Every structure is written in C-alpha cells, then in structure tokens.
Amino acid sequence: MKKLISTILTMSLFVGGIMFTSTVTAEEPVKESSGNIFSSNMIDSGESVTRVSANSVTSFKDMKGHWAEKAVTNAVKAGYVSGYPDGTFKPNKEVTRAEFTKMLITALKLDSSTGKSSPWYQSAVDSATSAQIYVNDFKDGNWNVNMPRKEMMLLSVRAGITGYKADYDINRNLYEGAKAGLIMGTSPGNIDADGTTTRAQAVVVIERVLSVNSGKILESDKYAVSAAEILWHKTNIFTMMPDFFENSAYNLRLGEKYEFYDHLMQSKSQDGTLSCTVDKLVAVDMDDPKDPNRGLLLDNMVYGANPYYKAKEAKNAYAVVSVSTLTVNGTKQKVIQPCRAYFQNSELLKEYNYLTSANKTDSDKYYFPLYKLDEVNGGIQFTVRLSGNEKPNHKVSTVNAQLVPKKGKISDISYDIIFTEHGDNVKEYWIYSSLYKGKQEWTVTE
C-alpha cells in the first residue's frame, strides 16, 4: 500500500526506544577447512570411518573450556552426535544440509525409519518434510553442500517456535530465531547469516530448540536480534523501540497487522540519471556505549543551535539513522538532496516548530534533527555536491539522523516512519505507523 503524504522538503531522521536487556555470550565465528565426514553414530554418510559410541565418550580434548562444551556433552549423552576416534569433537568442522537435518530430526525423535535409507539422509528429509520443518526450501536439491547459518535457522525455527509461518522470508525467519534465543551473534551486531554452520553451532542451536520445546524461555542477544531485523526489513525499530513501534495498525482487508514497507524506500528520476535507496533505518541507544551501530553517527553531526552540541555525546536519547545510497548516471545536477527516511509524530512536530534554544535531550516536548557541519565551506550541509564528471553508476553514501529523548512525550497520535524521495519538491510516502504500546488497538482502511 502506498500512502502519498506530502511534497515538503525535510532533512533528517529519528530515534527512540526500548531495547532488550539480556546480555548473552556470542557464538564464536569459527570456520575450519574440513572434509565431509560428520562422525556421528546416528549418521551413515557412506564414508569409511570408525565411529565412537555415543555413550562411550562425553568429554573431548578439544572441547575443554570451549563455549559449546556443555551443549556438546548433553548432545552426546542424548545420542544424536558423537566424537571422533582420536578423542576429539572437531567443533569447528563445517556441517552440510544433510548432516544438520539428520541431527535435528534425530534429536527431536521424529525419524521413525528402520534400517538404512538411500541416500543415507533421505529418511531424515522425509521426516522433516512430514513435520513441515522442511518445505522444499533448497531449490537446487543439493543436500551435501555446507549449510549457511540462515538455513540452519530456517529449519530450527519451524522445529522450535509455534505459530510460525512457513512462508516467512528467510531473513524474517532469522529474526524470529534470534528473538526467541535460538541463535546468537558471532560478534556484537554481526549475526553472520551467510556464514557456514559448524558442529559446535549446530549442536548448540539444536539444544536450544529442545529447550524451547520443553517450555523454557531463552535469553536473546539484543545485538543479534537487531542485526537480523535489519536484514529482514532494513530497520531495527521493533527491536530497539518496541513500546513505540510494535503496536502496528490492523489491516482489515488483509486480516493482519501492517508490516514495515521497506520496498517503498526508493526513488528514481524521470530521466533515469539519478536513483536513491534507503539502505537501512537504524535506531541507536545513545546510553549504550557498546551499541554496535554507534559508528553510523558521523563525527561532524550536531544538534541544537547557538550553540551546537555534538551528536555522539548525547545522552538519554535514541538516534535513528537513515543510511542511503544515491546512484548517479550522467545527471547534470551538481547539488542534490538525497532521499531519506525519518520519524514523525504530529504532536511532537508541533512543539518542534517552536524550538528556538531548548537543546537538552531531557526535554519532554522535542525531538532533534541532527545536522552535518560543512567543514570545507562552513555552515550546515544539507545536500550532496557532485562535480559533474562522475563515472556511470557512481554511488554516494549519505547519512541523516534525529535524536528522540527517552523521556519524550507519550503521544496518543501515531508514531510514523516517512520516506522522502531525492531532489526538491518531492513526494513523501508512509512506510509504517504504530501507536504507543498499551494504547487501544486501531485500524487503517485503504
């Protein structure tokens, strides 16, 4: 649904919200070149290997002190994976689609086959299909390739989360898995969606699936959830600002709540010489020195007026940062206003119109646009300047942002995300709208 808002020119972005409070040890970004032997007594891959009984060894010389040691010990005792004859587990060894599926189905006790199947993993695939854990997801049909982490979540979320929709986008799936605590980041703010799955990671995730199935509620890694949400729909506002942005309007025609319309955050000039896309709209907690997205704020960003205040030093606020890419293909324009997405609330906007000298983020009335100081020409930089000699497909990255105080006014009017096209006198589009959490349910008709 497109909603044409206006043709006014705006300049920056927003901030806001509440994040998850849990802190969890991240999964290590482990990768190791390896063969295709999985060495599990539960798996017959056709390789000539001496296997170790699942109950004979639960402690491995390469697992002592390892972050996945406890999970591996539990998995070996449960009998769905084992170690190697040399007394190692090889936690960094990569896992194929077939191997992970066999492990998962065996751990869930869903494989009811007797005897050997051909290929060796076919009975596990059949069981996964019957349980709707696998829904013809791997279009190439190749089960012997190493499994990316996002594919691991594709199966794990279906196995562990009730009410999950099989037709979710794979990145939405990754977000749901991170939110439920099934998968953590490999480093702060990095979920490594395309990284290959290791034996250690596979076992830890399966143990978490079993925990969820037993009724346990797991802690989540807020930075991983944020990263997965950005992959899903180019923003992390649900993760960082749930009180403001999880109470979406209800679409009567579709019979469900509105999604964040990230596909609308792009514009193109009629002559095709300029196009612009918002790559992501990111909320940053200015009171969290470890927030991995703090680096999106530029050093020359300020707020207020007479005097200016450095944006990176702001407290008691959220910065919402719009990162856009302007693509140039032979335009004659040399000064261009880039596209951007921004936060809007009409009650706060009315107060903002009268802002003159109130520059502190403990205000309960205002939100603050962030300006970029032009260190070359002086003053404030609102536009992108081109030389006119750019090569075809020349790309320029731009950043616009806003500060929203955490003590901001709780409004009865919706909190909106608006997209503004590049250029002057341009159109604006409604991307998302939500009431403050706890307000009554509401509907929007198209």
CORGIVEN-V43822 format. One record per residue. RES is the residue in three letters. SS is DSSP state (A for helix, B for strand, O for the rest). OMEGA is omega in radians with two decimals (none if undefined). Layout:
# CORGIVEN-V43822
res & ss & omega
RES & SS & OMEGA
RES & SS & OMEGA
This chain:
# CORGIVEN-V43822
res & ss & omega
MET & O & 3.04
LYS & O & 3.04
LYS & O & 3.10
LEU & B & -3.04
ILE & O & -3.08
SER & O & 3.10
THR & O & -3.13
ILE & O & 3.13
LEU & O & 3.10
THR & O & -3.00
MET & O & -3.05
SER & O & -2.96
LEU & O & -2.94
PHE & O & 3.10
VAL & O & 3.07
GLY & O & 2.26
GLY & O & -3.03
ILE & O & 3.14
MET & O & 3.06
PHE & O & -3.07
THR & O & -3.07
SER & O & 3.02
THR & O & -3.00
VAL & O & 3.08
THR & O & -3.07
ALA & O & 3.00
GLU & O & -3.12
GLU & O & -3.14
PRO & O & -3.00
VAL & O & 3.06
LYS & O & -3.13
GLU & B & 3.08
SER & O & -3.07
SER & O & 3.07
GLY & O & -3.05
ASN & O & 3.10
ILE & O & -3.11
PHE & O & 3.05
SER & O & 3.02
SER & O & 3.11
ASN & O & 3.14
MET & O & -3.02
ILE & O & 3.01
ASP & O & -3.08
SER & O & 3.14
GLY & O & -3.14
GLU & O & 3.09
SER & O & -3.03
VAL & O & 2.99
THR & O & -3.07
ARG & O & 3.13
VAL & O & 3.12
SER & O & -3.08
ALA & O & -3.07
ASN & O & -3.05
SER & O & -3.11
VAL & O & 3.04
THR & O & 3.12
SER & O & -3.07
PHE & O & -3.05
LYS & O & 3.12
ASP & O & -3.14
MET & O & -3.11
LYS & O & -3.14
GLY & O & 3.14
HIS & O & -3.10
TRP & O & -3.12
ALA & O & -3.03
GLU & A & -3.09
LYS & A & -3.14
ALA & A & 3.13
VAL & A & 3.11
THR & A & 3.11
ASN & A & -3.11
ALA & A & 3.13
VAL & A & 3.10
LYS & A & 3.13
ALA & A & 3.01
GLY & O & 3.13
TYR & O & 3.03
VAL & O & 3.10
SER & O & -3.10
GLY & O & -3.10
TYR & O & -3.10
PRO & O & -3.13
ASP & O & 3.09
GLY & O & 3.11
THR & O & 3.05
PHE & O & -3.09
LYS & O & -3.06
PRO & O & -3.08
ASN & O & -3.11
LYS & B & -3.07
GLU & B & -3.02
VAL & O & 3.09
THR & B & 3.07
ARG & A & -3.11
ALA & A & -3.10
GLU & A & -3.14
PHE & A & -3.13
THR & A & 3.11
LYS & A & 3.11
MET & A & -3.07
LEU & A & -3.10
ILE & A & 3.10
THR & A & 3.13
ALA & A & 3.14
LEU & O & -3.12
LYS & O & 3.14
LEU & O & -3.11
ASP & O & -3.08
SER & O & -3.10
SER & O & 3.05
THR & O & -3.12
GLY & O & -3.08
LYS & O & 3.05
SER & O & 3.14
SER & O & -0.12
PRO & O & -2.97
TRP & O & -3.08
TYR & O & -2.98
GLN & A & -3.14
SER & A & 3.10
ALA & A & 3.11
VAL & A & 3.13
ASP & A & 3.14
SER & A & 3.11
ALA & A & 3.11
THR & A & 3.14
SER & A & -3.13
ALA & O & -3.09
GLN & O & 2.99
ILE & O & 3.03
TYR & O & -3.09
VAL & O & 3.13
ASN & O & -3.03
ASP & O & -3.04
PHE & O & -2.99
LYS & O & 3.13
ASP & O & 3.11
GLY & O & -3.09
ASN & O & -3.11
TRP & O & -3.05
ASN & O & 3.08
VAL & O & 3.10
ASN & B & -3.03
MET & O & 3.02
PRO & B & -3.11
ARG & A & -3.13
LYS & A & 3.05
GLU & A & 3.05
MET & A & 3.12
MET & A & 3.13
LEU & A & 3.13
LEU & A & -3.03
SER & A & -3.14
VAL & A & 3.11
ARG & A & -3.13
ALA & A & -2.99
GLY & A & -3.05
ILE & O & 3.11
THR & O & 3.12
GLY & O & -3.12
TYR & O & 3.12
LYS & O & -3.08
ALA & O & -3.09
ASP & O & 3.06
TYR & O & 2.97
ASP & O & -3.06
ILE & A & 3.09
ASN & A & 3.00
ARG & A & 3.09
ASN & A & 3.13
LEU & A & 3.10
TYR & A & 3.14
GLU & A & 3.12
GLY & A & 3.11
ALA & A & -3.14
LYS & A & 3.14
ALA & O & 3.12
GLY & O & 3.14
LEU & O & -3.11
ILE & O & 3.12
MET & O & 3.07
GLY & O & 3.05
THR & O & 3.01
SER & B & -3.10
PRO & O & 3.11
GLY & O & -3.13
ASN & B & -3.14
ILE & O & 3.03
ASP & O & -3.04
ALA & O & -3.08
ASP & O & 3.10
GLY & O & -3.12
THR & B & -3.11
THR & O & 3.09
THR & B & 3.12
ARG & A & -3.13
ALA & A & -3.13
GLN & A & -3.13
ALA & A & -3.12
VAL & A & -3.13
VAL & A & -3.14
VAL & A & 3.13
ILE & A & 3.09
GLU & A & 3.10
ARG & A & 3.07
VAL & A & 3.12
LEU & A & 3.13
SER & A & 3.12
VAL & A & 3.12
ASN & A & 3.12
SER & O & 3.08
GLY & O & -3.14
LYS & O & 3.04
ILE & O & -3.05
LEU & O & 2.99
GLU & O & 3.11
SER & O & 3.09
ASP & O & -3.01
LYS & A & 3.13
TYR & A & 3.10
ALA & A & 3.11
VAL & A & 3.12
SER & A & -3.13
ALA & A & 3.13
ALA & A & 3.13
GLU & A & 3.10
ILE & A & 3.08
LEU & A & -3.09
TRP & A & -3.05
HIS & A & 2.96
LYS & O & 3.08
THR & B & 3.08
ASN & O & -3.03
ILE & A & 3.08
PHE & A & -3.13
THR & A & -3.02
MET & A & -3.04
MET & O & -3.05
PRO & A & -3.14
ASP & A & -3.10
PHE & A & -2.90
PHE & A & 3.08
GLU & O & -3.12
ASN & B & -3.06
SER & B & 3.03
ALA & O & -3.13
TYR & B & -3.14
ASN & B & -3.09
LEU & O & -3.11
ARG & O & -3.12
LEU & O & -3.11
GLY & O & 3.13
GLU & B & 3.14
LYS & B & 3.13
TYR & O & 3.02
GLU & O & 3.04
PHE & O & -3.00
TYR & O & -3.09
ASP & A & -3.12
HIS & A & 3.12
LEU & A & -3.03
MET & O & 3.11
GLN & B & 3.14
SER & B & -3.12
LYS & B & 3.13
SER & O & -3.08
GLN & O & -3.13
ASP & O & 3.06
GLY & O & -3.08
THR & O & 3.13
LEU & B & 2.98
SER & B & -3.08
CYS & B & -3.13
THR & B & 2.97
VAL & B & -3.11
ASP & B & 3.11
LYS & B & 3.08
LEU & B & -2.90
VAL & B & 3.04
ALA & B & -3.11
VAL & B & 3.08
ASP & B & -3.07
MET & O & 3.09
ASP & O & 3.11
ASP & O & -3.10
PRO & O & -3.13
LYS & O & 3.12
ASP & O & -3.04
PRO & O & -3.13
ASN & O & 3.11
ARG & A & -3.11
GLY & A & 3.09
LEU & A & 3.11
LEU & O & -3.11
LEU & O & -3.12
ASP & O & -3.08
ASN & O & 3.12
MET & B & -3.13
VAL & B & 3.02
TYR & B & -3.09
GLY & B & 3.12
ALA & O & 3.07
ASN & O & 0.16
PRO & O & 3.00
TYR & B & 3.08
TYR & B & -3.12
LYS & B & -3.09
ALA & A & -3.08
LYS & A & 3.14
GLU & A & -3.13
ALA & O & 3.11
LYS & O & 3.10
ASN & O & -3.07
ALA & B & 2.98
TYR & B & 2.99
ALA & B & 3.03
VAL & B & -2.92
VAL & B & 3.08
SER & B & 3.12
VAL & B & -3.05
SER & B & 3.04
THR & B & 3.07
LEU & B & -3.13
THR & B & -3.03
VAL & B & 3.11
ASN & O & 3.02
GLY & O & 3.13
THR & O & 3.07
LYS & O & 3.12
GLN & O & 3.13
LYS & O & 3.09
VAL & B & -3.01
ILE & B & 3.01
GLN & O & -3.10
PRO & O & 3.05
CYS & O & -3.12
ARG & B & 3.00
ALA & B & -3.08
TYR & B & 3.11
PHE & B & 3.08
GLN & B & 2.96
ASN & O & -2.95
SER & A & 3.10
GLU & A & 3.11
LEU & A & -3.14
LEU & A & 3.11
LYS & A & 3.09
GLU & A & -3.09
TYR & A & -3.11
ASN & O & -3.12
TYR & O & -3.10
LEU & O & 3.10
THR & O & -3.05
SER & O & -3.14
ALA & O & -3.00
ASN & O & -3.09
LYS & O & -3.07
THR & O & 3.03
ASP & O & 3.10
SER & O & 3.07
ASP & O & -3.05
LYS & O & -2.92
TYR & O & 2.78
TYR & B & -2.89
PHE & B & 2.98
PRO & B & 3.05
LEU & B & -3.14
TYR & B & 3.05
LYS & B & 3.10
LEU & B & 3.09
ASP & O & -3.04
GLU & O & 3.14
VAL & O & -3.05
ASN & O & -3.11
GLY & O & 3.12
GLY & O & -3.08
ILE & B & -3.13
GLN & B & 3.14
PHE & O & -2.93
THR & O & 2.99
VAL & B & 3.13
ARG & B & 3.13
LEU & O & 3.12
SER & O & -3.05
GLY & O & -3.12
ASN & O & -3.10
GLU & O & 3.08
LYS & O & 3.11
PRO & O & 3.13
ASN & O & 3.09
HIS & B & -3.06
LYS & B & 3.11
VAL & B & 3.10
SER & B & -3.13
THR & B & -3.12
VAL & B & 3.01
ASN & B & -3.06
ALA & B & 3.04
GLN & B & 2.96
LEU & B & 3.05
VAL & B & -3.13
PRO & B & 3.10
LYS & O & 3.10
LYS & O & -3.08
GLY & O & -3.11
LYS & O & 3.09
ILE & O & -2.96
SER & O & 2.99
ASP & O & 3.13
ILE & O & -3.00
SER & O & 2.98
TYR & B & -3.01
ASP & B & 2.94
ILE & B & -3.07
ILE & B & 3.04
PHE & B & 3.10
THR & B & 3.11
GLU & O & 3.06
HIS & O & 3.09
GLY & O & -3.14
ASP & O & 3.11
ASN & O & -3.00
VAL & O & 3.13
LYS & O & 3.06
GLU & B & -3.10
TYR & B & 3.07
TRP & B & -3.11
ILE & B & -3.09
TYR & B & -3.14
SER & B & -3.09
SER & B & 2.99
LEU & B & 3.08
TYR & O & -3.09
LYS & O & -3.14
GLY & O & 3.05
LYS & O & -3.09
GLN & O & 3.07
GLU & O & -3.10
TRP & O & -3.08
THR & B & 3.06
VAL & B & 3.08
THR & O & -3.10
GLU & O & none
